[in-house]
Amino acid sequence: MATLIIIDLIRRCRDLVAHYTDFGVLPRAALLQDFSRWRISLHLANGTWEFQALLFGIAGACALALMLGYKTHIATVGSWFLLASLHSRNPLILDGGDVLLRLMLFWGIFLPWGACWSVDRALGPPDIKLPERKLSAATFAYVAQIVFVYWFSVLHKTGPEWHEGTAVYYTLQFDQVVTPFGQYLLQFPSLLKLLTHSVVWFERIGPLFLFSPILFGPVRTAAILSFFLLHIGIGICTNVGIFTWAAPFSLLGLLPSWFWDKIPTCLKRTERLRTEIYYDQDCSICLRTARLVERFLLLSKNVVAPAQSNPSIESDMRLHNSWVVIDHQGTKHFRFSALSTLAARSPLIWPLAIVLRTSFSNRVGDWIYEVIANHRGCPINRPSAPPRRSNLKLGISVNLLILFLLGYVFMWNLKTLPNFHFKLSERSSALGELLRIDQIWNMFAPRPPMNDGWYVIGGRLKNGEVVDLFRNGASVSWGKPVSVGNLFQSYRWWKYLLTIWNKGDNNSWLNYSSYLCRAWNADHDLNETVEHLRIIYVLETTLPNYDVAPLQKILLFEHHCGEKQ
């Protein structure tokens, strides 16, 4: 999850000004005209790019801490809050993957994510016996949330295309998101029909295998692998943004202990299981370093002990002023060479050992090690308060709260169904808006998209020239592009335009047009500034049986750049 957050933030940075500042497509004043009073967004406190960049940096730091498992609970809360805040700042560019990532972080607040492979675990009390299985309202809610994604998704698929077997055909005809491989599959109509029915039935019955009473471990693992392949397949055929990875990564948390116990034999080689690490017990930073190395290099089956426990090793430690690593052949390694030896035995980073063992790396590494070893008396090395034991148990009140929230989420999903007459009052909906557990799983539903096409935004410049603002000032052309999807600057831009197309209100088109004027005029001389623009959508309706419909030009909006919003 943390990795996805970091990747997502990096990708969003490209459009930071356009999507999150007052200069962009959705200034704060425009957003607040139709903004839920229950949503909280720190990103609304300031409309400059510098402030947004600061919040992006803080969010990245929280995600990095979550990735390493440092102050895991605080990092999870921080990541969830900042992600929810970011989503509230510009809801026009969100998709199901964003919602799922936000929800997984929310339920993760109640899960012991930092109990095992984490800095918290490495620096915590070593005598804690972790249970092989963890059952609580939080774990149940996490699983149930994932099940909701698939079951409510299939309930939203009410269009005849899903029942007739043509939905995948229409989806792959949608040029804005289809990939070259998806286009290749269009030549196999029988396969497309099979894939359509397979998706529907797998979303119906697949989640049941997560609760198999027979051969629970193997069956659940197989089900998760199948879901993983489903989403990778969708991602290969269509560009659906972060959902391609958010969905399968969320499933990794459901892998049973049976899977983790089936570590490949190659990870249990003798040289990996019989490596010993000795540290100076009088040096607190040495102890912490040894435990961190053991934890993050996946060397948990090795001996980690104070050098003072063995007089011979203690003598070597003081002679070399270094920790001591003994490999499976009994060879002793010191200083930076000890680290490269451990790296070579790690099932995680063993290829890196090739670089670490070069003469240059050894010289630099030994110099850094010597600097650290000669400053053991600095404040960072002073013993700190004993870390608290990781609380793996939730109180009754917390478990009841989680079950209540899960029931609320279930009712929220019910109200989103098109043919289910259930509504939540405005007051009842406030909780979902406040905690940002609002959700709807209607991707490619109730029907797949059939109104394909592309944009042509003709801008008349002050010098009389007419250029296409959608193609960075190229000459206006009405021919179909070779790749419609490549016309969009990023997936977020595609989602933004799809959202305001579906909304169909002039205010959204006005905000977009005003941004185009500002952005173009800020980068061009006075004589080349745009004065007037027309947003035209070239509609290409997808017909059955590979028939081709005539193109239609639809004028969506016309704007004079001097007009005030």
Number of C-alpha atoms within 10 A of each C-alpha: 22 21 14 16 24 20 13 15 19 14 14 17 15 12 16 19 19 20 24 27 24 19 18 22 26 23 20 21 11 15 18 13 8 8 13 13 10 15 17 20 17 15 24 23 10 14 18 16 18 13 16 22 15 12 17 22 14 15 23 22 16 26 25 18 22 26 22 18 23 19 15 24 20 14 23 28 18 21 28 27 21 23 23 27 19 22 20 22 25 21 15 22 19 17 21 21 18 19 21 23 24 25 22 22 23 21 22 20 19 23 22 18 19 22 20 14 18 22 24 23 22 24 19 18 13 10 7 11 6 11 7 8 7 13 9 17 20 24 19 15 21 24 20 15 18 18 18 17 20 19 18 20 23 22 20 21 23 16 14 12 19 22 14 11 20 22 26 25 28 24 21 24 23 25 22 22 22 23 18 14 12 24 16 12 15 17 12 10 16 12 14 20 19 13 17 19 17 14 15 20 12 18 19 17 12 19 22 13 16 21 13 14 10 10 9 15 18 15 17 25 21 15 21 22 15 15 19 19 13 18 18 17 13 15 19 16 20 22 17 20 20 21 21 21 18 22 22 19 16 19 18 14 15 16 18 18 12 15 12 10 8 8 10 9 7 9 16 14 12 13 16 22 17 19 22 20 24 24 27 22 14 15 16 16 18 20 20 17 14 21 24 19 19 20 19 17 19 20 25 15 14 15 16 18 17 21 22 16 13 11 10 10 20 20 13 16 20 12 9 11 17 22 26 25 25 20 21 14 10 11 9 17 19 19 22 22 20 18 20 24 21 26 23 20 24 22 16 14 14 15 13 13 17 12 12 20 19 11 10 11 16 17 14 13 19 16 14 13 15 15 11 13 16 10 11 16 11 9 9 11 15 13 11 9 6 9 11 10 14 17 9 16 14 15 9 10 9 14 16 14 14 20 17 13 18 21 13 19 20 15 14 21 19 19 16 19 21 13 11 10 9 14 14 14 8 8 9 12 15 17 16 18 17 15 17 23 21 18 17 20 24 19 16 17 18 19 18 21 17 17 15 18 21 21 22 20 24 25 29 20 18 15 12 12 12 19 21 20 23 19 17 11 14 12 13 16 12 12 8 12 12 9 14 17 20 14 17 18 14 16 19 19 17 17 18 21 18 15 17 17 15 8 13 12 12 14 13 22 21 19 16 21 24 23 20 22 21 17 15 17 18 11 10 11 10 12 11 16 20 28 18 19 24 19 22 18 20 20 18 20 19 20 13 11 10 13 8 11 11 7 15 13 15 12 13 16 18 18 17 17 20 11 10 7 10
